[in-house]
């Protein structure tokens, strides 16, 4: 073989190795936007882990890792699921109803002194917080009022995260609509109500806005991971935009330290991501709601599931 032919053959091989792999339209859009993509580690339909007699829908809306288990709340029941992060087994906390519509949207945990869960719920013009004991048992549920009003009872708090700061307990209530309005799909920023505990009530200390670079259509959950320097990693999901944002919350003020990073999901099938919690600084668990009748059939592939992703 001549030297010229050999070089031409070698160049062809190099070009072939560097040629782009065929992508789906969703993947092409993600790459054109310069987005990072989450890596799927494992996922399973919730019905395979904690099935209940007579229940066909498991409308998961929030999740929290606590004591080595994933505690999951649902829109369509007040029973709280308990699932292993290995996604091999599951059960329910005691009490609660499998037939009562809860409109639960997010769950978090207060690990200071008397430990317990907090759940936020929609369905009212006022933001609703429900306190559970440390076992998330249904008979312990008590409602605590907030001073936050919403113009649309179905566009209220969609996610919640607890933290303790300056000797007080706070809840970060993530609003579903932009700027805590009923608007979704617009250009207003995402907003979080910083709620300080006042007896058995929650009072707004300030409104914390997400960076303007996060142009999500809606907001479905928030999670915090405390770091050694006093700051916290923050995760915020969007159901409509099918995106995850990771940023960092200041240790001393109600502000974000950077614009963070936006992640896309591995495929366009992830239409209904409703809940998120940190497993570690590099791995998160998420849960998905039931697909809507107006959504494309592909959304059924990934609904009513628990998903484990790595950054």
LOROTI-96857 format. One record per residue: residue number from 1; y, x, z of N, C-alpha, C in turn. Coordinates in steps of 0.1 Angstrom, whole numbers. Example, Ala and Ser with C-alpha at 12.3 -4.5 7.8 and 13.67 -1.06 7.14 Angstrom:
2
> 1;-57;132;78;-45;123;78;-33;132;78 $
> 2;-22;128;71;-11;137;71;0;129;79 $
REM end
This chain:
311
> 1;-12;9;0;0;0;0;12;9;0 $
> 2;22;6;-9;34;14;-10;43;12;3 $
> 3;52;21;6;61;20;17;70;8;16 $
> 4;74;5;4;83;-7;2;76;-20;5 $
> 5;64;-21;1;56;-33;3;53;-34;18 $
> 6;50;-23;25;47;-23;39;59;-28;47 $
> 7;71;-23;43;83;-27;51;86;-41;49 $
> 8;84;-46;36;86;-60;34;77;-69;41 $
> 9;64;-65;43;54;-73;50;58;-73;65 $
> 10;62;-61;70;66;-60;84;78;-69;87 $
> 11;88;-69;78;100;-78;80;96;-92;80 $
> 12;86;-96;72;82;-110;72;76;-114;85 $
> 13;68;-105;91;61;-108;103;72;-110;114 $
> 14;82;-101;115;92;-101;125;100;-115;124 $
> 15;103;-119;111;110;-132;110;102;-143;114 $
> 16;89;-143;111;80;-154;115;79;-154;130 $
> 17;79;-143;137;78;-143;152;90;-149;158 $
> 18;102;-147;152;114;-151;157;118;-165;153 $
> 19;110;-171;144;113;-184;139;113;-195;150 $
> 20;121;-204;150;121;-214;161;109;-223;160 $
> 21;103;-226;172;92;-235;173;97;-250;170 $
> 22;89;-258;164;93;-272;161;97;-278;175 $
> 23;108;-285;175;113;-292;187;114;-307;185 $
> 24;113;-314;196;116;-328;195;131;-330;194 $
> 25;136;-342;189;150;-344;188;157;-342;202 $
> 26;150;-346;213;156;-344;226;158;-330;230 $
> 27;147;-322;226;148;-307;229;159;-300;221 $
> 28;160;-304;208;170;-299;200;184;-301;206 $
> 29;186;-314;211;199;-317;216;202;-309;229 $
> 30;192;-307;237;193;-299;249;197;-285;246 $
> 31;191;-279;236;194;-265;233;207;-264;227 $
> 32;211;-274;219;225;-274;212;236;-275;223 $
> 33;233;-281;234;242;-282;245;242;-271;255 $
> 34;232;-262;253;231;-250;262;225;-254;275 $
> 35;217;-264;276;212;-269;289;199;-261;292 $
> 36;197;-258;305;184;-254;310;175;-266;311 $
> 37;162;-263;310;152;-274;311;143;-272;323 $
> 38;141;-283;330;132;-282;341;117;-280;337 $
> 39;109;-273;345;95;-271;342;87;-281;350 $
> 40;79;-289;344;70;-298;351;58;-291;357 $
> 41;56;-292;370;45;-286;377;33;-296;378 $
> 42;36;-308;382;26;-319;383;33;-332;385 $
> 43;26;-343;382;31;-356;383;19;-366;384 $
> 44;21;-378;390;11;-388;390;17;-401;393 $
> 45;10;-412;388;15;-425;390;13;-429;405 $
> 46;23;-435;411;22;-438;425;10;-447;428 $
> 47;7;-456;419;-4;-466;421;-17;-459;423 $
> 48;-18;-446;419;-31;-439;421;-32;-433;435 $
> 49;-21;-433;442;-21;-427;455;-20;-436;467 $
> 50;-12;-447;465;-10;-457;476;-10;-471;471 $
> 51;-20;-475;464;-21;-488;458;-22;-499;470 $
> 52;-16;-510;467;-16;-521;477;-22;-533;470 $
> 53;-30;-541;476;-36;-553;471;-25;-563;466 $
> 54;-25;-567;454;-15;-577;449;-3;-571;444 $
> 55;-1;-558;445;12;-551;441;9;-544;427 $
> 56;17;-548;417;15;-541;404;27;-532;401 $
> 57;38;-533;408;50;-525;405;53;-516;417 $
> 58;56;-504;415;59;-494;426;73;-488;422 $
> 59;84;-496;425;97;-493;420;104;-482;429 $
> 60;99;-470;428;104;-459;437;119;-457;434 $
> 61;126;-455;445;141;-454;444;146;-442;452 $
> 62;139;-436;461;143;-425;469;132;-418;475 $
> 63;134;-405;478;123;-396;483;129;-386;492 $
> 64;122;-382;503;126;-372;512;114;-364;517 $
> 65;115;-351;516;104;-342;522;107;-341;537 $
> 66;97;-345;545;98;-343;559;85;-341;566 $
> 67;84;-331;574;71;-327;581;60;-326;572 $
> 68;62;-320;560;52;-317;551;47;-329;542 $
> 69;54;-340;543;51;-352;535;63;-357;527 $
> 70;61;-364;516;71;-371;509;72;-385;513 $
> 71;83;-389;519;86;-403;523;93;-410;511 $
> 72;88;-421;506;93;-427;494;97;-441;498 $
> 73;109;-445;493;114;-459;495;113;-466;481 $
> 74;112;-479;482;111;-487;469;121;-498;469 $
> 75;125;-502;457;134;-514;455;127;-527;459 $
> 76;114;-528;457;107;-541;457;99;-542;470 $
> 77;100;-534;480;93;-536;492;100;-528;503 $
> 78;98;-533;516;103;-525;527;93;-516;533 $
> 79;81;-516;528;71;-506;533;75;-492;527 $
> 80;74;-482;535;77;-468;531;65;-460;528 $
> 81;64;-454;517;52;-446;513;53;-432;518 $
> 82;41;-427;521;40;-413;525;30;-406;516 $
> 83;34;-396;509;26;-389;499;26;-374;501 $
> 84;15;-368;499;13;-354;500;20;-347;488 $
> 85;28;-336;490;34;-329;479;24;-324;469 $
> 86;12;-323;472;1;-319;463;-2;-330;453 $
> 87;3;-342;456;1;-354;448;-14;-357;447 $
> 88;-21;-355;458;-36;-358;459;-39;-370;468 $
> 89;-30;-374;477;-33;-384;486;-20;-391;490 $
> 90;-21;-403;496;-10;-410;501;-13;-422;510 $
> 91;-3;-427;517;-5;-438;526;8;-445;528 $
> 92;9;-454;538;22;-461;541;25;-459;556 $
> 93;38;-459;559;42;-460;573;38;-474;578 $
> 94;37;-475;591;33;-488;597;44;-498;595 $
> 95;41;-511;595;51;-522;594;57;-523;580 $
> 96;67;-531;579;74;-533;567;66;-543;559 $
> 97;72;-548;548;66;-558;539;64;-554;525 $
> 98;53;-557;519;50;-554;505;55;-564;496 $
> 99;61;-575;501;65;-586;493;80;-589;494 $
> 100;87;-582;503;101;-584;505;109;-575;497 $
> 101;118;-580;488;127;-572;480;137;-564;490 $
> 102;137;-551;489;145;-544;499;158;-539;493 $
> 103;158;-536;480;170;-530;473;173;-516;480 $
> 104;163;-510;486;165;-496;491;167;-487;479 $
> 105;176;-477;482;180;-468;471;179;-453;474 $
> 106;180;-449;487;179;-435;491;174;-434;505 $
> 107;168;-422;508;163;-420;521;167;-405;525 $
> 108;170;-403;538;173;-390;543;168;-389;558 $
> 109;170;-378;564;164;-376;578;174;-369;586 $
> 110;176;-374;599;184;-368;609;175;-360;619 $
> 111;176;-347;619;167;-339;627;174;-334;639 $
> 112;185;-340;643;192;-335;655;189;-345;667 $
> 113;184;-339;678;181;-347;690;171;-358;687 $
> 114;175;-371;688;166;-382;685;165;-383;670 $
> 115;153;-379;665;151;-377;651;147;-391;645 $
> 116;153;-393;633;150;-406;626;154;-405;611 $
> 117;149;-415;604;153;-416;590;165;-426;588 $
> 118;173;-423;578;183;-433;573;180;-437;559 $
> 119;182;-450;556;180;-455;542;193;-462;538 $
> 120;197;-461;526;208;-469;521;203;-479;511 $
> 121;209;-491;511;205;-502;503;217;-509;496 $
> 122;214;-514;485;224;-522;477;222;-537;480 $
> 123;229;-546;473;227;-560;474;238;-566;483 $
> 124;248;-559;486;259;-564;495;272;-558;490 $
> 125;283;-565;493;296;-559;490;300;-547;499 $
> 126;293;-546;510;295;-535;519;283;-525;518 $
> 127;286;-512;519;276;-502;519;267;-504;531 $
> 128;254;-504;529;244;-507;540;236;-494;543 $
> 129;234;-492;556;226;-481;562;216;-487;571 $
> 130;203;-484;569;193;-488;578;186;-476;585 $
> 131;186;-477;598;180;-466;606;165;-469;609 $
> 132;156;-459;607;142;-460;610;139;-449;621 $
> 133;128;-451;628;124;-441;637;118;-429;630 $
> 134;114;-419;637;109;-406;630;96;-408;623 $
> 135;89;-420;625;77;-423;618;79;-432;606 $
> 136;92;-436;604;95;-446;594;88;-459;595 $
> 137;85;-463;607;78;-475;609;87;-487;607 $
> 138;82;-498;600;90;-509;597;96;-517;608 $
> 139;89;-517;620;94;-525;631;106;-518;638 $
> 140;109;-506;634;120;-499;640;133;-500;633 $
> 141;133;-507;621;145;-508;612;156;-516;619 $
> 142;168;-509;619;180;-516;624;191;-512;614 $
> 143;200;-522;611;210;-520;601;223;-516;608 $
> 144;230;-506;602;243;-501;607;253;-502;597 $
> 145;265;-508;600;275;-511;590;283;-498;586 $
> 146;289;-499;574;298;-489;570;311;-496;567 $
> 147;322;-488;564;335;-493;561;337;-493;546 $
> 148;327;-490;538;328;-489;523;325;-502;517 $
> 149;335;-507;509;333;-519;501;331;-516;486 $
> 150;323;-525;480;320;-523;466;323;-536;459 $
> 151;329;-535;447;332;-547;439;320;-554;433 $
> 152;309;-546;432;297;-551;426;286;-547;436 $
> 153;279;-557;442;269;-554;452;257;-546;447 $
> 154;255;-546;433;244;-539;427;249;-525;422 $
> 155;261;-521;425;265;-507;422;271;-500;434 $
> 156;263;-500;445;268;-494;457;262;-480;459 $
> 157;258;-477;471;252;-464;474;239;-463;467 $
> 158;237;-452;460;224;-450;452;216;-439;458 $
> 159;222;-430;466;216;-419;473;223;-416;485 $
> 160;215;-408;494;221;-404;507;215;-391;512 $
> 161;223;-383;519;219;-371;525;226;-369;538 $
> 162;218;-365;548;224;-363;561;227;-348;564 $
> 163;237;-345;571;239;-332;577;248;-333;589 $
> 164;247;-322;597;254;-321;610;265;-310;608 $
> 165;277;-314;612;288;-304;611;298;-307;622 $
> 166;303;-296;628;313;-297;638;310;-307;649 $
> 167;297;-307;653;292;-315;664;291;-330;661 $
> 168;291;-333;648;290;-347;645;280;-349;633 $
> 169;274;-361;633;265;-365;622;273;-371;610 $
> 170;269;-367;598;275;-372;586;264;-377;576 $
> 171;267;-387;569;260;-391;558;268;-390;545 $
> 172;262;-384;535;269;-383;522;263;-394;513 $
> 173;271;-404;511;266;-416;504;271;-415;489 $
> 174;261;-412;480;263;-411;466;265;-424;460 $
> 175;276;-427;453;278;-439;446;272;-439;432 $
> 176;266;-451;429;260;-451;415;270;-451;404 $
> 177;281;-459;406;291;-459;396;301;-448;397 $
> 178;307;-445;386;317;-434;386;329;-437;395 $
> 179;333;-427;403;345;-428;412;343;-439;422 $
> 180;330;-443;425;326;-453;434;331;-467;429 $
> 181;332;-469;416;335;-482;410;322;-488;405 $
> 182;323;-499;398;311;-505;392;309;-499;378 $
> 183;318;-490;374;317;-484;360;306;-474;359 $
> 184;299;-475;348;289;-465;344;291;-462;329 $
> 185;287;-450;325;289;-447;311;303;-443;307 $
> 186;312;-442;316;326;-438;313;329;-424;315 $
> 187;341;-421;318;346;-407;319;351;-403;333 $
> 188;349;-413;343;354;-410;356;344;-401;363 $
> 189;348;-393;373;338;-384;380;329;-391;389 $
> 190;318;-385;392;309;-390;403;315;-388;416 $
> 191;312;-396;426;319;-396;439;309;-398;450 $
> 192;312;-392;462;304;-392;474;313;-396;485 $
> 193;309;-406;493;316;-410;505;311;-401;516 $
> 194;320;-394;523;316;-386;534;318;-395;546 $
> 195;307;-400;552;307;-409;563;304;-403;576 $
> 196;313;-404;586;311;-398;599;306;-409;608 $
> 197;296;-405;617;291;-415;626;301;-418;637 $
> 198;302;-431;640;311;-436;650;303;-447;658 $
> 199;296;-443;668;287;-452;675;276;-456;666 $
> 200;274;-469;664;264;-473;655;270;-477;641 $
> 201;282;-472;638;288;-475;625;291;-462;618 $
> 202;294;-463;605;297;-451;597;311;-453;590 $
> 203;320;-443;592;334;-445;588;337;-434;578 $
> 204;344;-437;567;347;-428;557;357;-417;562 $
> 205;353;-405;561;362;-394;564;370;-389;552 $
> 206;363;-389;541;370;-386;528;360;-389;516 $
> 207;366;-389;504;357;-390;492;356;-377;486 $
> 208;344;-373;483;341;-360;477;337;-362;463 $
> 209;345;-356;453;342;-358;439;334;-347;434 $
> 210;324;-350;425;316;-340;418;325;-333;408 $
> 211;321;-321;404;329;-313;394;330;-321;381 $
> 212;342;-320;375;344;-328;363;335;-324;351 $
> 213;328;-313;352;319;-308;342;306;-317;342 $
> 214;304;-324;353;292;-333;354;295;-346;348 $
> 215;294;-348;335;298;-360;328;286;-369;327 $
> 216;280;-373;338;268;-382;338;273;-396;337 $
> 217;264;-404;331;267;-418;329;266;-426;342 $
> 218;257;-422;351;255;-428;364;249;-418;373 $
> 219;247;-422;386;242;-412;396;232;-419;404 $
> 220;220;-413;406;209;-420;412;204;-414;425 $
> 221;207;-402;428;203;-397;442;209;-383;444 $
> 222;210;-380;457;215;-367;462;206;-361;472 $
> 223;204;-348;472;196;-341;482;203;-328;486 $
> 224;201;-324;498;207;-311;503;196;-302;508 $
> 225;198;-289;506;190;-279;512;198;-268;519 $
> 226;198;-268;533;207;-259;540;202;-245;537 $
> 227;212;-236;536;210;-222;533;214;-213;545 $
> 228;210;-201;546;212;-192;557;226;-190;560 $
> 229;235;-190;550;249;-187;552;257;-199;556 $
> 230;250;-210;559;257;-223;563;261;-232;551 $
> 231;260;-227;539;263;-236;528;250;-244;525 $
> 232;250;-253;516;239;-261;512;238;-262;497 $
> 233;225;-260;492;223;-264;478;223;-279;477 $
> 234;228;-284;466;230;-298;463;223;-302;450 $
> 235;215;-312;451;209;-318;439;214;-332;437 $
> 236;218;-335;424;222;-349;421;216;-352;408 $
> 237;209;-364;407;203;-369;395;210;-380;389 $
> 238;208;-382;376;213;-393;368;202;-400;361 $
> 239;200;-413;363;190;-420;356;193;-422;341 $
> 240;205;-427;338;209;-430;325;211;-417;316 $
> 241;216;-406;322;218;-394;314;206;-385;314 $
> 242;196;-388;322;183;-380;323;187;-366;326 $
> 243;194;-364;336;199;-350;339;198;-348;355 $
> 244;198;-335;358;198;-330;372;209;-320;373 $
> 245;217;-321;384;228;-311;386;224;-304;399 $
> 246;225;-291;399;224;-282;411;237;-275;414 $
> 247;242;-277;426;254;-270;430;253;-265;444 $
> 248;265;-261;450;265;-256;463;277;-262;471 $
> 249;274;-267;483;284;-273;492;289;-263;502 $
> 250;302;-263;503;308;-253;513;303;-256;527 $
> 251;303;-245;535;299;-246;549;311;-251;558 $
> 252;323;-250;553;334;-252;562;344;-264;557 $
> 253;342;-268;545;350;-279;540;342;-288;531 $
> 254;348;-300;528;341;-309;520;345;-306;505 $
> 255;338;-296;500;341;-292;486;329;-284;481 $
> 256;328;-283;468;318;-276;461;323;-262;458 $
> 257;314;-252;459;318;-238;457;317;-234;442 $
> 258;311;-242;434;310;-238;420;308;-251;412 $
> 259;308;-249;398;305;-260;389;291;-263;388 $
> 260;282;-254;393;268;-256;393;261;-255;379 $
> 261;249;-260;379;241;-260;366;235;-273;364 $
> 262;236;-278;351;229;-290;347;216;-287;340 $
> 263;206;-295;344;192;-293;339;188;-306;331 $
> 264;181;-304;320;175;-315;313;160;-316;317 $
> 265;155;-328;315;140;-330;317;132;-325;305 $
> 266;119;-323;307;111;-317;296;110;-326;284 $
> 267;112;-339;286;111;-348;274;120;-360;276 $
> 268;122;-368;266;131;-380;267;124;-391;274 $
> 269;111;-390;278;104;-400;285;108;-403;299 $
> 270;116;-393;305;120;-395;319;133;-404;319 $
> 271;131;-417;318;141;-426;317;146;-432;330 $
> 272;138;-430;341;141;-438;353;140;-429;366 $
> 273;145;-417;365;145;-409;377;155;-414;387 $
> 274;150;-418;399;158;-424;409;160;-417;422 $
> 275;150;-408;425;151;-401;438;148;-386;436 $
> 276;154;-378;445;151;-363;445;152;-357;459 $
> 277;144;-347;461;144;-340;474;139;-325;471 $
> 278;145;-316;479;141;-302;477;127;-299;484 $
> 279;118;-292;477;107;-286;483;109;-272;487 $
> 280;118;-265;479;122;-252;481;135;-250;473 $
> 281;140;-238;473;152;-235;465;150;-236;450 $
> 282;137;-235;446;134;-235;432;125;-246;428 $
> 283;122;-255;437;112;-266;433;117;-279;440 $
> 284;116;-290;432;120;-303;437;110;-314;434 $
> 285;110;-324;443;102;-335;440;111;-347;436 $
> 286;107;-355;427;114;-366;422;105;-379;421 $
> 287;111;-390;422;104;-403;420;111;-411;409 $
> 288;103;-420;402;109;-428;392;106;-443;394 $
> 289;116;-450;390;116;-465;391;107;-471;379 $
> 290;105;-484;380;98;-491;369;108;-491;357 $
> 291;102;-490;345;110;-491;333;115;-505;331 $
> 292;127;-506;324;133;-519;322;128;-525;309 $
> 293;129;-538;307;125;-545;295;133;-540;283 $
> 294;145;-536;286;154;-532;275;152;-517;270 $
> 295;144;-510;278;142;-496;275;130;-494;264 $
> 296;131;-483;257;120;-480;247;106;-479;254 $
> 297;96;-481;246;82;-481;252;79;-467;258 $
> 298;84;-457;252;81;-443;257;84;-441;272 $
> 299;94;-449;277;97;-448;291;86;-452;301 $
> 300;76;-460;296;65;-463;304;56;-451;307 $
> 301;57;-441;299;49;-429;302;52;-422;315 $
> 302;64;-423;320;69;-415;331;75;-424;342 $
> 303;72;-437;342;78;-446;352;69;-447;364 $
> 304;74;-451;376;67;-454;388;58;-442;392 $
> 305;64;-430;391;56;-418;394;63;-409;404 $
> 306;55;-399;409;61;-388;416;60;-376;407 $
> 307;70;-368;406;71;-357;397;75;-344;406 $
> 308;69;-333;403;73;-320;409;77;-311;398 $
> 309;90;-307;399;96;-298;389;100;-285;395 $
> 310;101;-274;387;106;-262;391;119;-259;382 $
> 311;129;-252;388;141;-249;381;138;-237;372 $
REM end
